Amino acid sequence: MAKALEALRRHWKKSTLGACLLGWGGHWLYGKHCDNLLRRAACQEAQAFGNELIPATMPLKKATVFLNPAACKGKAGNLFEKNAAPILHLSGLDVTVVKTDYEGQAKKLLELMENTDLIIIAGGDGTVQEVLQEPGLLRIIAAFSKIPIGFIPLGKTCTLSHTLYPESTNKVQHITNATLAILKGETVPLDVLQIKGEKEQPVFAVSGLRWGSYRDAGVKVSKYWYLGPLKTKAAHFFSTFKEWPQKRQAALMYLGPTERPPEEPEEKSSRPPLYVRLYRRLRSYWSSPKEFPQEVAPEDWEELKLSTIELSIATQNRQLDLKRTEDFMDICIEAENVSKGQFVHRGSQKMRDPHVYHEGTSKHIQASRCILQIPEGTEGSFGIDNEEYEAMPVEVKLLPRKLRFFCDPTMREQMLQAAVP
């Protein structure tokens, strides 16, 4: 024993390095063990759903999973197979996995949409938007309101997970909790923004649109990876070397909030037979209109000239209020007269939460529809659900309660409690 202690004392540098490696290895193995325990507990909970008896004539529920293997730097496929796929299969669902990385998907998606009971999007913000932007799905976007959608957060940026699931620092726990929430069946309605250019196909977003200097600087943060925790401040600091202040000039026309109609009860009846549907179509085609269309009152548009450092148009999905009586999107116009120090500080805050605003220095407008006109030749890009698009004049329309997403029951309960005055 004395010789061992003497050897450790004499080679203290090697001993210290060995102790550090041993401690790190033990911590890594313990983390893997904890992850396996989380997976086992989640699979046992899913097995309870799979053991439930169903009538012999009732078919299995069919789930279509849209998986983006490229999410999370190519790790999404492995994360899904290890953490989510066993739970889905043990629950008794008939699972079909579609990888969103090949051409000709629109036709495949259309075929699956007609024969599925629920949709599961496995990836990040980009995957959600990619599924919504499929050309074939643009024609049947209304069907999404009747088909519940699940979201399994596998990407680097997963904005929806903050609304749907409790916060968790453990990746495995976050994924298993999200998958189990799909099995529990609780859903919440989410708004969608339809963003359309003059000649482009519409783009759909569940979070919102950002245009300005904070967003442009945030895109360049990854270029300063070698600065570690200082990379965010460095990206915003170096962006101030450009022309200052970095203003955005535009004209904004908008309509105010709309009153929310009562929520329609879910339809329980099955689809009518083919001959009934054909008869209804023929009857509606040949029948002449009995009433003349009423004159539509002119829309009361408000117009605003703006000069801002950043403009954002966001849904209310981030802070969901299930009891609100009006439908609107939040338009935030950031003040242009900020110092460089304030720009760096606020830019770092917006990297953590893009929807954080500063009272007294920003203007908020509630609107159901708006038209954004920007000068011809304006450089820069829009950030739509964290995906980059060319900046151009656009019309943004709110589609309230268009999608129904599965959520954790505790989160839904918190939303209902927060809505009670």
C-alpha positions in Angstrom: 0.0 0.0 0.0 2.8 2.4 0.9 4.6 1.6 -2.4 1.4 2.4 -4.3 0.9 5.7 -2.5 4.6 6.5 -3.1 4.2 5.8 -6.9 1.1 8.0 -7.1 2.9 10.8 -5.3 6.0 10.5 -7.5 3.9 10.4 -10.7 1.3 12.9 -9.6 0.6 14.3 -13.1 -0.3 10.9 -14.5 -2.3 10.1 -11.4 -4.3 13.3 -11.7 -5.0 12.7 -15.4 -6.0 9.1 -14.7 -8.3 10.2 -11.9 -10.0 12.7 -14.2 -10.4 10.2 -17.0 -11.8 7.6 -14.5 -14.2 10.1 -13.1 -15.4 11.2 -16.5 -15.8 7.6 -17.6 -17.8 6.8 -14.5 -20.1 9.8 -15.1 -20.6 8.8 -18.7 -21.5 5.2 -17.8 -23.9 6.4 -15.1 -25.6 8.7 -17.6 -26.0 5.8 -20.0 -27.5 3.7 -17.2 -30.0 6.4 -16.3 -31.0 6.8 -20.0 -31.7 3.0 -20.2 -33.8 3.2 -17.1 -35.8 6.0 -18.6 -36.3 4.0 -21.8 -37.4 0.9 -19.9 -39.9 2.9 -17.8 -41.4 4.5 -20.9 -41.7 1.2 -22.7 -43.5 -0.3 -19.7 -45.9 2.6 -19.8 -46.4 2.1 -23.5 -47.0 -1.6 -23.1 -50.1 -0.8 -20.9 -51.6 0.9 -24.0 -50.7 -2.0 -26.2 -52.3 -4.5 -23.8 -55.7 -2.8 -23.9 -58.4 -5.0 -25.5 -60.2 -3.8 -28.7 -63.1 -5.4 -30.6 -62.2 -7.9 -33.2 -63.8 -5.8 -35.9 -61.9 -2.6 -35.0 -58.7 -2.1 -37.1 -55.5 -0.9 -35.5 -54.9 2.8 -35.4 -52.5 3.8 -38.2 -49.8 6.3 -37.5 -47.7 7.9 -40.2 -44.3 9.1 -39.0 -42.4 11.7 -41.1 -38.8 11.3 -40.0 -36.0 13.7 -41.0 -32.7 11.6 -40.5 -30.6 14.7 -41.2 -31.9 16.6 -38.2 -29.6 17.1 -35.2 -26.5 16.8 -37.4 -27.6 13.4 -38.7 -28.4 11.9 -35.3 -32.1 12.1 -35.5 -32.5 8.6 -37.1 -30.6 6.9 -34.3 -32.4 9.0 -31.6 -35.8 7.9 -33.1 -34.9 4.2 -33.3 -33.6 4.1 -29.8 -36.1 6.3 -27.9 -39.3 6.7 -29.8 -39.8 3.7 -32.2 -40.0 1.0 -29.4 -42.7 3.1 -27.6 -44.8 3.5 -30.7 -44.6 -0.2 -31.6 -45.4 -1.4 -28.0 -48.4 0.8 -27.9 -50.2 -1.2 -30.6 -50.1 1.4 -33.3 -49.6 0.4 -37.0 -46.6 2.6 -37.7 -45.4 3.6 -41.1 -42.2 5.6 -41.3 -41.6 8.0 -44.2 -38.1 9.5 -44.4 -38.2 13.1 -45.7 -35.1 12.9 -47.8 -36.0 11.8 -51.3 -37.8 13.2 -54.3 -41.4 12.6 -55.3 -42.7 12.7 -51.7 -45.8 14.7 -52.5 -47.5 11.8 -54.2 -46.5 9.5 -51.4 -47.7 11.9 -48.7 -51.1 12.3 -50.5 -51.6 8.5 -50.5 -50.8 8.2 -46.8 -52.9 11.1 -45.7 -56.1 9.3 -46.9 -55.3 6.2 -44.8 -54.0 7.4 -41.5 -55.4 8.2 -38.1 -52.6 10.4 -36.8 -49.5 12.1 -38.1 -46.2 12.2 -36.2 -43.5 14.6 -37.2 -40.0 13.5 -35.9 -37.4 16.2 -36.3 -37.0 19.9 -35.6 -38.6 23.1 -36.7 -37.3 22.5 -40.3 -39.0 19.1 -40.4 -42.4 20.6 -39.3 -42.2 23.2 -42.0 -40.9 20.8 -44.6 -44.0 18.6 -44.1 -46.4 21.6 -44.2 -44.7 22.9 -47.4 -45.1 19.8 -49.5 -47.0 20.8 -52.7 -49.5 18.0 -52.4 -50.3 18.9 -48.8 -51.2 22.5 -49.7 -54.4 21.3 -51.2 -55.4 19.2 -48.3 -54.2 21.5 -45.4 -57.8 21.7 -44.2 -57.7 17.9 -43.5 -55.0 18.5 -40.9 -57.6 20.1 -38.6 -59.3 16.6 -38.3 -56.1 14.5 -38.1 -54.2 15.0 -34.9 -50.5 15.6 -35.2 -47.7 14.5 -32.9 -44.3 16.1 -32.6 -41.2 14.2 -31.4 -38.4 16.8 -30.8 -35.3 15.4 -32.4 -33.8 18.5 -34.0 -31.4 21.2 -32.7 -34.3 23.8 -32.7 -37.7 22.6 -31.5 -39.8 25.6 -30.8 -43.1 23.7 -30.5 -41.7 21.5 -27.7 -41.8 24.5 -25.4 -45.5 24.7 -25.8 -46.4 21.0 -25.9 -44.1 19.4 -23.4 -42.5 20.2 -20.0 -38.9 21.4 -20.1 -36.3 18.8 -19.6 -32.5 19.0 -19.8 -32.3 15.2 -20.6 -32.7 14.5 -24.3 -33.8 10.9 -23.8 -36.5 12.0 -21.2 -37.7 14.8 -23.5 -38.1 12.4 -26.4 -39.8 9.6 -24.4 -42.2 12.1 -22.7 -43.2 13.5 -26.1 -43.8 10.1 -27.5 -45.9 9.0 -24.5 -47.9 12.3 -24.8 -49.0 11.1 -28.3 -50.4 7.9 -26.8 -52.3 9.7 -24.0 -54.4 11.5 -26.7 -54.6 15.1 -25.2 -54.6 17.7 -28.0 -54.5 21.5 -28.3 -55.4 23.7 -31.3 -52.6 25.7 -32.9 -52.7 28.6 -35.2 -51.0 28.7 -38.6 -49.7 31.6 -40.6 -50.1 31.6 -44.4 -47.4 33.7 -45.9 -47.7 34.4 -49.6 -45.6 36.4 -52.0 -46.8 37.9 -55.3 -45.9 34.9 -57.5 -44.8 32.3 -55.0 -46.7 29.4 -53.5 -47.8 30.1 -49.9 -45.6 29.1 -47.1 -47.1 27.9 -43.8 -45.6 28.6 -40.4 -46.6 27.6 -36.8 -44.2 30.1 -35.1 -43.8 33.1 -37.2 -41.7 35.4 -39.4 -38.7 37.5 -38.5 -37.0 40.2 -40.6 -34.2 42.3 -39.3 -30.7 42.7 -37.8 -31.2 40.5 -34.8 -32.2 37.6 -37.0 -29.4 38.2 -39.5 -26.8 38.3 -36.7 -28.2 35.1 -35.1 -27.7 33.2 -38.4 -24.0 33.9 -38.3 -23.4 32.6 -34.7 -22.2 29.2 -35.8 -19.4 30.8 -37.8 -17.8 31.8 -34.5 -17.9 28.3 -32.9 -14.2 28.6 -31.9 -15.1 31.3 -29.4 -17.2 28.9 -27.3 -19.7 30.7 -25.0 -18.8 34.1 -26.5 -19.8 33.2 -30.0 -23.3 34.7 -29.7 -22.0 38.1 -28.4 -19.2 38.0 -31.0 -21.7 37.5 -33.9 -23.8 40.5 -32.8 -20.8 42.6 -32.0 -19.1 42.1 -35.4 -22.4 42.8 -37.2 -22.4 46.3 -35.7 -19.3 47.1 -37.9 -21.7 47.4 -40.8 -23.7 50.5 -41.6 -25.2 51.7 -38.3 -28.0 51.9 -37.4 -29.2 48.9 -39.4 -32.8 50.1 -40.3 -35.5 48.3 -42.2 -37.9 50.5 -44.1 -41.3 49.1 -45.0 -45.0 49.8 -45.3 -47.5 47.7 -43.3 -51.3 47.4 -43.8 -53.3 45.3 -41.4 -56.7 44.2 -40.2 -57.6 44.0 -36.5 -58.3 40.8 -34.5 -61.4 38.7 -35.4 -63.9 37.3 -33.0 -63.3 33.6 -32.3 -66.3 31.5 -33.2 -67.4 28.7 -30.9 -65.4 25.5 -31.3 -67.2 22.9 -33.4 -67.9 19.5 -31.8 -65.8 16.6 -33.2 -67.6 14.6 -35.8 -68.2 11.1 -34.7 -70.2 9.9 -37.7 -68.5 7.8 -40.4 -67.9 8.8 -44.0 -71.1 8.5 -46.1 -71.2 5.9 -48.8 -69.9 6.7 -52.3 -73.4 6.9 -53.9 -74.6 9.3 -51.2 -71.6 11.6 -51.8 -72.2 11.5 -55.6 -75.9 12.4 -55.1 -75.0 15.3 -52.9 -72.5 16.7 -55.4 -74.9 16.4 -58.3 -77.7 18.0 -56.3 -75.5 21.0 -55.3 -74.2 21.3 -58.9 -77.6 21.4 -60.6 -79.6 23.3 -58.0 -79.9 27.0 -58.7 -79.0 29.5 -56.0 -82.1 30.6 -54.1 -80.6 33.8 -52.6 -78.5 36.5 -54.0 -75.1 36.9 -52.2 -75.1 39.6 -49.7 -72.9 42.6 -50.1 -69.7 42.2 -48.1 -68.8 45.2 -46.0 -65.5 46.8 -47.0 -62.5 45.8 -44.8 -61.1 48.4 -42.5 -57.4 48.4 -43.3 -54.9 50.3 -41.1 -51.7 51.6 -42.8 -48.4 52.2 -41.1 -45.0 53.4 -42.3 -42.3 51.9 -40.3 -38.5 52.1 -39.8 -37.3 49.4 -37.5 -34.3 47.3 -36.5 -36.4 44.2 -36.6 -40.0 43.2 -37.5 -41.6 40.0 -36.3 -45.0 38.5 -37.0 -45.8 35.6 -34.6 -48.6 33.3 -33.7 -49.9 32.9 -30.1 -48.7 29.3 -30.0 -45.8 30.2 -27.8 -48.1 31.4 -25.0 -51.2 29.4 -25.8 -54.5 30.7 -24.3 -57.3 28.1 -24.8 -60.0 30.5 -23.6 -59.3 33.6 -25.5 -62.2 35.2 -27.4 -60.3 36.8 -30.3 -58.0 35.4 -32.9 -54.9 37.4 -33.8 -51.2 37.3 -34.6 -48.7 39.5 -32.8 -46.8 42.0 -34.9 -43.8 43.4 -33.0 -41.8 46.4 -34.3 -38.5 46.9 -32.5 -37.2 50.5 -32.0 -34.5 51.5 -34.4 -32.7 53.8 -32.0 -30.7 51.3 -30.0 -27.0 51.5 -29.0 -24.5 49.0 -30.1 -24.2 47.7 -26.5 -28.0 47.3 -26.3 -27.9 45.5 -29.7 -25.4 42.9 -28.5 -27.2 42.4 -25.2 -30.7 42.1 -26.6 -29.4 39.9 -29.5 -28.1 37.4 -27.0 -31.4 37.3 -25.3 -33.2 36.8 -28.6 -31.0 33.8 -29.3 -32.4 32.1 -26.2 -36.0 33.3 -26.9 -36.7 34.9 -30.3 -40.0 36.3 -29.0 -38.6 38.2 -26.0 -39.5 41.9 -26.2 -38.5 45.0 -24.3 -41.2 47.1 -22.9 -41.1 50.7 -23.9 -38.8 50.1 -26.9 -41.1 48.1 -29.1 -44.6 48.5 -30.6 -47.1 45.7 -30.6 -50.0 45.3 -33.1 -52.7 42.6 -33.0 -53.9 41.7 -36.4 -55.7 38.9 -38.2 -54.2 39.7 -41.6 -51.4 42.0 -42.9 -49.6 43.1 -46.0 -45.9 43.9 -45.8 -44.5 46.1 -48.6 -40.7 46.4 -48.7 -38.7 48.7 -51.1 -37.6 47.0 -54.4 -34.0 45.8 -54.2 -34.1 45.3 -50.4 -31.4 42.9 -49.3 -31.6 40.4 -46.5 -33.8 37.4 -45.8 -36.9 36.4 -43.8 -36.7 33.8 -41.1 -39.8 31.7 -41.3 -39.9 29.1 -38.5 -36.1 29.4 -38.4 -35.8 28.6 -42.2 -34.4 31.2 -44.5 -36.5 32.7 -47.4 -35.8 35.6 -49.7 -37.2 39.0 -48.5 -40.0 40.2 -50.7 -43.5 41.8 -50.3 -45.8 39.3 -48.6 -49.3 38.9 -47.4 -49.6 37.1 -44.0 -53.0 35.6 -43.1 -53.8 34.0 -39.8 -55.5 30.5 -40.0 -56.8 30.1 -36.4 -56.9 26.7 -34.8 -55.9 25.1 -38.1 -53.9 22.2 -36.6 -54.4 20.0 -33.6 -51.2 18.8 -31.9 -50.8 16.2 -29.2 -49.5 17.7 -25.9 -48.6 16.5 -22.4 -51.8 16.4 -20.2 -50.1 18.5 -17.5 -49.2 21.2 -20.0 -52.8 21.4 -21.2 -54.0 21.6 -17.6 -51.7 24.5 -17.0 -53.0 26.3 -20.0 -56.6 25.9 -18.8 -55.7 27.1 -15.3 -53.8 30.1 -16.6 -56.8 31.1 -18.7 -59.2 31.1 -15.7 -59.4 34.7 -14.3 
